[in-house]
Amino acid sequence: MVAVLLPVGTAASPAVAACSTPTLSKITVKRAAVTAGQSTTATVTLSCAPRTRKRIAVRATSGIVVPSSVYVRSGHRTRSFTVRTRLTAITTRGSVSATYNRRTVSTTLTRRYAYCASPPLSSLTVSPSTIVSGNPAKAVVRLACRTTKWTRLVVSTTAGATAHASDDIWIPRDRPSVTFPVTATARTNRLNVTVKARKAGSTRWVSDSFVATANPEMCMPSSRETTNVIYAGTKPTTVALRQPCALDISRYVYLRSNNPNIKVPSRVLVSAGRTSVGVPVTVTDGTRADSQSNLIYSLLSVGSATGEWAHHFDLEAHPGLESVELDTWADANGNRTVSAHVDLGFPAVTETVVRLETSDPLITLPSTLTVAKGATRAETSQTIAAPSEDTEVRITATFGSQQRTMNVLVQRDFRPGDPVSLGEQTFYGGGRADTMIRLERPAGPGGVPVTLTSDSPLLTFAPVTIPAGRTSVALPIVVAEVTTTTPAILGVTIGARTYDFPVVLQPGLGAITLPEQATSGVPFTGTVRLTGVSTRDTPVDLFSGTSMVQVPDTVVVPAGETSATFQGVARLPGSRESAVQLTADLGRLYVSNRMVITPAP
């Protein structure tokens, strides 16, 4: 045990208090951007001062040099160390990180390119690593730092390869590198080529290698040049494939599709000197799409012979017409708005015309809808008068040989005697009932007046009207204080027809009780109380307006009881006390209470 002596009458500050198991808080650098070759200072910070020194592992990305580890001394929270940077001719962004007790933190450090009087060569790279005979590779020679003078290079290659303008290659002043092509001719199936470069007057070489091959199998189509959409049931769509090189002879490339509904030829001819080839793709009309993505998929395989596949490409075919929808609703005047739209699975490549038909003259739609290029939907709408009786209408959309249909019921206006339903049928005393009246059909012009009655004096009402075009309205019911579960009948009168609904009146929410104070991190107990005894379990919702307090979402007052307790816990984000509010919700009744959270000792 380590004792910390403090002057009489003082206490250890929580910010610098000693601890046994600190955590790693952060790592910072004095300068976030430095010129390459210069140094800066990094600082690691612990959450508290350790009683014994702690070893912190340190790492950095390429070009940044740091010690493998540093020690934070006992009684200290921080440790600074030097960060050195290596020369670079281009601005790069790296990072410095620290790890302790399996937690890692990091910060960014930018190395700005530097200038040198006589910089050495940093590297030479050649890409791609494999080429076909006669095609150029790209060589890049880089400086370790920039210079204000032009730098002349001496370039050497393996026999059979040529660096273009090898006797006159310079790195311009103020530039980090120079790029030049290297061409190789393979007299056999393979030639290993080494490219070397040095500064004029220097003996230090940098080098890289690549392979030149004369084998046509190494020059197969390997990427898709076009991404045009393939439509089912239309004329063949050409998919262009690109190969990485051009051969000096014409040859066949063999093809296969693993979906029998997506058809490709068994082979196509790639002409001499060409780097791309077109593959005609046909999708059988009526092919069903994948249920999750609404596309038709196939794997296109390419090779030098049947069965010897070198590359594979995903083909996605547009199924054409995806869906048609017809919707109708009543407006504020009691009329019916009819909306129809058609959807394609992918954006249309060109303007796409879809034919429309309806089964009943009640709804007259245009004969066609046009999906604009780049869009997936076309739509139309109109207003019609409400029918005298419910009418079912079918809409049919046709695209090529594809058809999509949908049925919709256009409802007449509500009439007294039509089905009516009541929403929530449990009312809590001491407030407004949270319920609605619902009609099976929309209200006609002028709306539907509703009168409420009840056999219970605990309910009071006001008349209400369901507006035209609507099918529901909230009921203005006020419930008096209820001390025990009480059944009642709610009468809903519309015109000459009265609908009786059984309802239950339950004791309402009385209060939520909390301790005056709660300690951060220590559980506390609260209580919700009803205004009486219920014969049913009563769920009460709890919520707070802050993340500092965690309480259950719901607490249930058991049947036959007037209250129930719950436990919660509060956690302060800092060291200052704070007041919070908890609210209980029952139906449309809300009660709240406050308590103070104090820091943990």
Disulfide bonds with the S-S distance in Angstrom:
Cys19-Cys48 1.86
Cys116-Cys145 1.81
Cys219-Cys245 1.90
